[in-house]
């Protein structure tokens, strides 16, 4: 059982503070986005930190799990918090997720296009992003599209 499942047993649907780590993967000036099965929107690969992990380990693990790609170099893109980080899931679980976002153009492996959490993966040019971006990620995806680079 992972940390979030353990905490949910203790607090039910109440707001849980989590740390999410994601990666803006770039290839030929395009961003890789994942079309989620659970929320029917587009987001970057990433997920929740487990106890004992570093931010980088979380981002690399989640990206591998969701895409089949192994990230070789991470650069900090930004730290995100605030009102847009609150979510209520369809089952009633509430969370507030601080997000640590990295950027990389260095990865290897074969892209897995579908999976348990994924309808498809697709690379998008910065001027052709899909309309239904994940609301908790839209800020940094649009910042990338507007030319922001890693710190």
Residue pairs with C-beta under 8 A, 6 or more apart in sequence:
2 50
3 48
3 50
3 51
4 16
4 18
4 48
7 16
8 16
8 93
13 91
13 92
13 93
13 94
14 94
15 86
15 94
15 95
15 96
16 93
16 94
16 95
16 96
17 95
17 96
17 97
17 98
18 48
18 49
18 95
18 96
18 97
18 98
19 48
19 49
19 55
19 58
19 97
19 98
19 99
19 100
20 46
20 47
20 48
20 49
20 97
20 98
20 99
20 100
21 46
21 47
21 49
21 55
21 56
21 58
21 59
21 62
21 99
21 100
21 101
21 102
22 43
22 44
22 45
22 46
22 47
22 59
22 62
22 63
22 99
22 100
22 101
22 102
22 137
23 44
23 45
23 46
23 59
23 60
23 62
23 63
23 71
23 74
23 101
23 102
23 103
23 104
24 31
24 44
24 77
24 101
24 102
24 103
24 104
24 140
24 141
24 144
25 31
25 32
25 44
25 45
25 63
25 67
25 69
25 71
25 103
25 104
25 105
25 107
26 32
26 103
26 104
26 105
26 144
27 105
27 123
28 123
29 125
29 126
30 123
30 124
30 125
30 126
31 44
31 123
31 124
31 126
31 129
31 141
31 144
31 145
32 44
32 45
32 67
32 111
32 121
32 122
32 123
33 42
33 43
33 44
33 121
33 122
33 123
33 124
33 129
33 130
33 133
33 141
34 42
34 43
34 44
34 45
34 66
34 67
34 117
34 118
34 120
34 121
35 41
35 42
35 118
35 119
35 120
35 121
35 122
36 42
36 43
36 117
36 118
36 119
36 134
37 116
37 117
37 118
37 119
38 90
38 117
39 134
40 119
40 132
41 132
41 133
41 134
41 135
42 129
42 130
42 132
42 133
42 134
43 133
43 134
43 137
43 141
44 101
44 137
44 141
45 62
45 63
45 66
45 67
45 69
46 58
46 59
46 62
46 63
46 66
46 99
46 101
47 58
47 61
47 62
47 65
47 66
48 58
48 62
48 97
49 55
49 58
50 58
53 61
55 100
55 102
56 74
56 102
59 71
59 74
59 100
59 102
60 70
60 71
60 74
63 69
63 70
63 71
63 107
64 70
64 71
64 109
66 115
66 117
66 118
67 109
67 111
67 112
67 121
68 109
68 110
68 111
68 112
69 107
69 108
69 109
69 110
69 111
70 107
70 108
70 109
71 102
71 104
71 106
71 107
72 104
72 106
72 107
72 108
73 104
73 105
73 106
74 102
74 103
74 104
75 102
75 103
75 104
75 150
75 151
76 100
76 101
76 102
76 103
76 150
76 151
77 101
77 102
77 103
77 140
77 144
77 148
77 149
77 150
77 151
78 101
78 140
78 143
78 148
78 151
79 98
79 99
79 100
79 101
80 98
80 99
80 100
80 101
80 139
80 140
81 98
81 99
84 135
84 136
84 138
84 139
85 96
85 97
85 98
85 99
85 136
86 94
86 95
86 96
87 94
87 95
87 96
87 97
87 136
88 94
89 95
97 136
99 136
99 137
99 140
101 140
102 150
103 144
103 149
103 150
111 121
112 118
112 121
113 120
113 121
114 120
124 130
126 144
126 145
126 146
126 147
127 145
129 141
129 142
129 145
133 141
133 142
